[in-house]
């Protein structure tokens, strides 16, 4: 957050510049400068005068506080916008610039082109709801500045009346730009030609990974091609980031190994120095101790010499006292033994110290050889890591070549697919026209056929109606004739019944033995009316109540309707006049010679 003193100085400079130009500072701008939050100057929806824009432009040339400048919906005039952009050309800290809804036109587009060409800090520009694309020459200047810019990452050009020619200028700019990553072109008038120009420029741009083209009347195949190109750029950017991360990790590991190796080497050298110091101290201590023992031995020798002198001086006294001499002799022997034992002990200690020094030296030599082996192993690991880094760099180079080849192949395929799509569209259009003509012909034919069918149906209905009337007349005549015939048949039936009664009175009983076919009762039959033996070959006939007919061995006999009863029977092998009837009073079959079918 900027310091309060810097904000006060910024506000005072703004007021001073406004007064120098003969204008009063705007209260809204002073209020925003008083509440400046974290390097962001938000003047949205404030109507900025040209004098205010001139003062802000001069302040922005050298200020180091603001990193974000929001000027959306500020009703900037062409002069005010030009003055602001001139000040921003020399600015080195502003990273975000919002110019939404300011109706920038030709002069604003040219000033923006100059700003993009000279500024080296702005990374995001929002230009939504302006009219930059209305003037083609000014928009071409803007695109030239975009092509020369090397810091811009995000650009918003929504609703700027950009035509297909403006899209072609943008395509040329994207071919030369190597830093832009996000471009928003929604709700313009780019169309088919502009979409093709943008698609053709995408293989040359490897940094742009987001391109929004909704609401531009661009066909779906071109939008899909744009999405594929953006996906390729995103994959390429992801692979590049991963390779950079891996390279950073490997370099970090290499540095860590180098530091660890140097640290281990320094520790080893310190250990060797300490051991050498210890050896030197131990040798100095042993030398000092040997010197002390030698001094003690010299003192004892001097004492012995003194005693010898005294012994010579007191030889006479020795003669007087042998006991004293013997005591002195014993003391001398004891001192001599002590001296010898002390010399032997000192010799043993010196030998032990020499052995320990030799062992320490051998141990140090072994540690030194182990350290040398470890150093060699670390060098081998370092060489192996360097080889791995080189192989990964080669793989990255091969991957880049494959991506380049793939993008070129995809471009060729996209062009071929577009040509095939145009051909298929022409074929489909021709087939649709042919189908429409055929459909019209079929509709006419079906209409005529339906009219003919309707007329034929009406004629047929009329004929059937006439036929129905004639059949009804004929049916009425047939009914009348049938009624007449029925009356005649009833009269004939009455006559026949009367005649039958007369004949029945004069009929005779046929004896059992005189019948030609010898009708007999079936053995075991409970009633003579239910069973009958007919024919000379002993065929039995049986009456069945269920169907009301006579049967022959499981077969129903074909007899006239008048014989389908228990009382009447006519056999097929006999003449039609041979009809028999059962007479219960006589318990026998009687013939009716006068019966006719």
Secondary structure, DSSP 8 states (H G I E B T S, - for coil): ---HHHHHHHHHHHHHHHHHTT----HHHHHHHHT-BTTEEE-TT----HHHHHHHHHHHHH--S-SEEE-TT----HHHHHHHHHHHHT-SS--EEE-TT----HHHHHHHHHHHHH-SS--EEE--S--TTSSHHHHHHHHHHHHH-SS--EEE--SS---HHHHHHHHHHHHH-SS--EEE--SS--HHHHHHHHHHHHTT-SS--EEE-TTS---HHHHHHHHHHHHHHHHHHHHHHHHHHHHHHHHHHHHHHHHHHHHHHHHHHHHHHHHHHHHHHHHHHHHHHHHHHHHHHHHHHHHHHHHHHHHHHTHHHHHH-HHHHHHHHHHHHHHHHHHHHHHHHHHHHHHHHHHHHHHHHHHHHHHHHHHHHHHHHHHHHHHHHHHHHHHHHHHHHHHHHHHHHHHHHHHHHHHHHHHHHHHHHHHHHHHHHHHHHHHHHHHHHHHHHHHHHHHHHHHHHHHHHHHHHHHHHHHHHHHHHHHHHHHHHHHHHHHHHHHHHHHHHT-----TTT-SS--B--TT-S-TTTEEEETTTTEEEEEETTTTEEEETTEE----GGG-SSSEEE-TTS-TT-EEEEETTTTEEEE-TT---
